[in-house]
Amino acid sequence: MKTNFSFLMLACLFFYACISNQKKTDTTVDKPEVKEEPTINLVERGEYLVDLGGCHHCHSPKIMTEQGPIPDPKRLLSGHPADEVLAPFDKETAKHYMLFTPGLTSFTGPWGTSFAANLTPDATGIGTWTEEQFFKSLREGKHKGLEGSRMVLPPMPWQDFAKLTDEDIKSIFAYLKTQKPIENVVSAPLPPIMQE
């Protein structure tokens, strides 16, 4: 009987040791490795969004190449050139179409003629703008991001840019503020051609 009791005690201790070891194993299970996303700084993200958003299509004057017009690397994002005179065009045809200049920085349509803004950090561009003004311009379509100002004119798709996240807008602004300042006073818009 003493042997049976000793055997039973030994079995209980063995069982307890197995359960204790099992609990330790369960609580020390390797956690799956969490992969951290690479951090992209605001300026890099802004450059990506400016390129993706096609900002150079309208805001950068062009030079002509064998492949067609490309952004002029000396005047990136400086808007419609102040010294560029609009060529005469058939006003009757313009009543029924939208016209773009060869540099794609001036646009004529039912709203009149609009000119791509200077987005460089020069005082003639966005150099004096606050981030709040930039948000108001993209989110509400306010010219220069100022309360009470006119609306941003076509073809600027501010309604699409309004859908960007706050971080995306901050990134674009941060990138634009790092660009080469280019002095270029962009013309004020012209009124629409009157229908006869």
Secondary structure, DSSP 8 states (H G I E B T S, - for coil): -HHHHHHHHHHHHHHHHHHHHHHHHHHT-------------HHHHHHHHHHHTTHHHHHS-EEEETTEEEE-TTSTT--S-TT-------HHHHTTS-EE-TTS-EEEETTEEEE----SSSTTTTTT--HHHHHHHHHH-BGGG-TT--B--TT--HHHHTTS-HHHHHHHHHHHHTS----------B------
